[in-house]
Structure formats: structure tokens, C-alpha cells
């Protein structure tokens, strides 16, 4: 199993670009579109690395870091 990445980003184009790039490099990638979904995925998926956008709907990146 490869390194697990979680991308928390609300822009679908950026998500697609990051997913394609990192999957081609051999990483497992999960995508979350907002902070609430990102927190849920973080708990379930236990990623090795999180790429976190700061400006998100619902819960922004700074608030998410407090959880």
C-alpha cells in the first residue's frame, strides 16, 4: 500500500489536477470538498499527509486545524 494523501480543497479543478498528479506518482489520494467532510475523512482514512486549503466552506482550514 502506498502513502495516503488527503486533499481538502473546494475547487474541483484543483482536486482533479492533484489527484491525477499524485496517483501517477503512486500515492493513494482521497478528496474532501469542505472542512467537515475533510475532518470525517481524516478520522476514517488516517492519511500520511494532508494538503489543506485555508479558504473552505463550512469550516475553514484554520478552524479545522483546531480539531
N, C-alpha and C positions, 0 to 999 in steps of 0.2 A: 504494500500500500504506500502511496506517495505522500508527500507533505500536503496537509489540508489547509486551504486558504478560505477565509470568509470575506467576501466583499460586501460592505454595507454602503450602498450608493443608490440614489433615487433616479439617476439618469440612465435610461435603458441602453442608450448607445454606448456609454462608457462601460456599463456592465458587460455588454456583448464583447466589446473590444478586450477588456481584461480577461474575461472567461476564455476567449479564443487564444489569446497570447499565453496565459498560464497553463491551460490544458495542453497546448502544443509543447510546452516545456516539461510536461509530466506531472503537474500538480493536480490535486483534486480541488475543485472550486465549487463553492456554494455562494449564491447571490441572495441578498436581502434588500428590499426596496425602501425600507424605513427602519427607524431605530427600534421599534417594538418587535418587528419581525427579526431584526438583527440580534437582539438580545435572546430571543427564543432559539434561534439557530445556534448562537454561541453556546448556550447551555446544552443543547442536544448534540451538536456536531463536534464540540471540543476542538476547534481549529488550532493549528500551529501558529498561524499568523492571521491578523485581521487588518484589512485595508478599510478604513473608516472615513467616510465623508463627514465633514463638520456640519454642513447645512442640509438637514434632513427634515422631512415632515414628521409630525407627531412628537418624537423625541430627538433632539439634535445630537450631534456627535459628542459635545461636551457633557451633556446630561447623561448620555449612555455610558461614558467613562466612569461616572459616579456609582453605577450599579455594581 
